[in-house]
Amino acid sequence: MSLSVGQVSRLAGVTVRTLHHYDEVGLLCPGERSSAGYRRYTEADLIRLQQVLLYRELGFALEEIAVILDEPRADELTHLRRQHELLVRKSERLSEVIAAVERAMEARTMSVALTPAERLEVFGGFRPEDHEAEVERRWGGGEQYEQSRRRVAAYTKADWLRLKAEAAAVLGDLVAVFEAGLPPDGAAAMEVAERHRGHISRWFYTCTYEIHRGLGELYVMDPRFTAYFDGQVPGLAAYFRLAITANARR
């Protein structure tokens, strides 16, 4: 049983013109002709067409496909195995590209308006978008959350670098007070806590004393925050919480 050009066109999802071209260049010549001289495609022709289309999908030129398919020692299974391997590689590459696009989409959702190079300079290996889902789950819809998103959307690279420098200065002073053995409810420690609250209010959202107290609790309850502060000096997270609580009370 053989099929006409039109039938093969509909079956394979290619145009009649494409099939005629394959015939003209010798890539896929119909195995039969009707009594009137029209092209008729056999089962073997359809198998070859499938291989042609797969190799085309993989980016091979028609001339390369012709050489591959006419290799004497290559049977249908050999081609299928080769195509499977190539498709798997292509799938892995596409997965990487998709992941990159999704990261870019997440970054736009975060409204961090920086180029990739600027993001690397400002954040290093830290990627804010990796935490957006958790942030939105915890605080999404709240006034502070929306206020922070609006502010962040307008920040330039220079803004981010100033923000980063200010945060580093507050952290450095917190470490200095802690290492000096000053009490967390003393004036020096509470002053650092107040500067930290002001830093958040200035750059992200209005941080009330109650909100700040909640952040202090988060610093000791969430292992990630605890690891960050205690990575500076062991015990710093708990000390900072006490300083924040004392500052909120006074």
N, C-alpha and C positions, 0 to 999 in steps of 0.2 A: 504494500500500500504506500503511495507517495502523496505528497501535498503540493498544492500550487504555491506560487510566490505570495499571493494574497493571504492564503491560509497560514503560511509560515510567518508572515509579517505580523498577523494578529496574534498568533500563538507565542512568538518570541518577544513581541513588543518593540520591533524594529521596523523601520520604513522599508517599503518596496525598493526605494532608491538605494538604500544601504545594501540590501541583498544583491541588487544588480551590480553595485560597485565591488562587493566581495567577489562576485563571479568574474568581473572584468579584470581584477588584479590577480586572479587565480587562487584566492584564499579559500573560497567556498564555491565550488562549481557543482551545480545540481547533478545528481547521478543519473537522472532520466530526463527524457523529453517526451512531450505528448505527441500524438500523431500530427498535430498542427505545428509542432516545433516549440511549444511553450515549456518553460522550465518546470521540472517536477523534482521535489526534494524527498530523498529516501530517509529511512531511519538513521543510517550511517551519517547522512548529511546533517540531520538534526543534532546528532551527538557532537559532530565537529562544530556546528554553529554554537552549541552551548559552550564548548571550550573556547571558541573565539571570543564570545561575549564575556566570559569570565576573565580571560587574559586582558581584554580591553578595559574591564572594570579595574584591573590591577595596574593599569597605566602603560601597558605594552603597546608599541607601535604595530601597525599591521604587518610591516616587513618582519619584525621580530617574531610575531605570532606565527607567521608562515614557516619560518625556520624551525621554531619549537615544535609545531604540529607535524612537520614533515620529517622529524628526526626518526630514523628507521627503528631504533630500539625502544621508543616511547609508545606504550599502549595507553588505553583510556585510563586505567588505574594509576599509571605513573603520572599522567597529567593531573588527575584529581588530587593525588597526594601533594604534588607540587603546588597546585592552586590552593589547597587547604592550608599549607604552610604559609604561603604568601598572604592569604586572607587573614590568618591569625595574626601575622605581623602587622598587617594594615589595621586590624581591629585594635590591637594594643596601641598603635600610634594614634588612632582616632580617639581612643579612650583618654590618652594624654592630652590631646587637643581639646576634647570636650571638658576635661577637668580644668584646663587653663582658662577656657571661656567661662566656665562656671565661677572660677575664682575672680575673674574680671567682673562678672555680673554681681557677685557678692560685694566686691569693692565698690562698685557703683551704688549698690544698695546702702552700703555704709556711708556713702557720700564723701569718701576720702579723696579729694580732688588732687591727686598727685600722679606724676608719671611713674612708671615702674622703677626707674633709677632713683627718683626722689623718695619713693616708698622704702626702697632698700636703705637709703642713707638715713632716713628718719627712724624707721622701725627695725632695721636689721632683719633678723630671721623671724621676728614676731609679725603675725598677720592678723590684724584686727577682725577681718571678716570671718576668721575661724571661730570667733567667739560671739558673733552677731546673733546666731540663733538662740544661744543661752541668755544673752543680754535681753533680747526681745521677749523671751519666755518669762524672765524674772521681772522685768520692768517695763515691757512694751505697753504703750498706751498711756503711760503716766506723764505728768507734766514735765518732770525732770528728763525723762527719756526723749521726749519730743524737743525739748529745749536744747539738749545736747546734740541731737542730730542736726538741728538748724545751724548751730554754731559751727560744728565740725565741717559742715558742707562748705563754709566760706573760708576755711583756713588755707593759707598758702604754705609752701615749703618753709618760708621764713617763720611763719606763725608756729608751725609744728616744732621747729628747732628751738624757738624761744620757750615754748611750752615744755619741751624735753629738758632744757637747761634749768628751768625753774624747778621742775620736779626733782631733778638730780640734786639741786642745791638744798631743797627741803629734806631729802633723804640723807644727804651728807651731814646736815646739822642734827638730824635725829640720831644718827649713828654716834656723832660726837658727844651729844648729851648723854646717851646711854653708856658709852664707854667711859665717860667721866664719872659715872656712878651717881649721877643726880637722880633724885626721886621722880617717878613719873607724874606725881601730882605737884611737883615743884614748878616755879615760875618759868624756868627755862624749857622744860619739857612741854608744858602747856602752851608756851609761845610757839613752839614748833608745830604742835597739833593745830593751833589756830591758823598758822600760815598754810598748813596743808588744806584746811577747810577753805581758806581764801583762794588757794590755787584751784581747787575744784570749782568753786563758784565763779571764778574769773574765766576759766577756760571751757567748762562743760555745762554746769547747771547750778542753780541756786542751792547750795548745800547747807541746809539748816543744821542746827546742833543735833536734832533728833536723827536726821539722816546720817550725819557724821558719826554719831554713836553707833548706828547700825553698821556702818562701814568698819568701825573698829571691831565689832563682833565678827564680821565676815573675815577679817584678817586672821583671826585665830580659829574660826570654824571651817574655813575652806583651806584644805591642804595646799592648794596652789599658791594662795596668797601667803600662807605661813612659810612655805618654802622660799618664796621670794624675799620676804623680810629677814627670815632667819638665815638666808644665804648671805646676807650682808654681815650680820653678827648673830650668833645663836641667842635666842630669847628676845629678839627685837620685836617680833610680832606681838607678843603678850605685853611687852613694855609699851608699845605704841597704843594698844587698846586702852590701857590704863590712863595714858596721857590724854587720849581723846575723851574718855569718860570724865576725867577730872576737869578738862577744859569745858565740856558741855555743862557741868554742874555749877561752875563758878559764875 
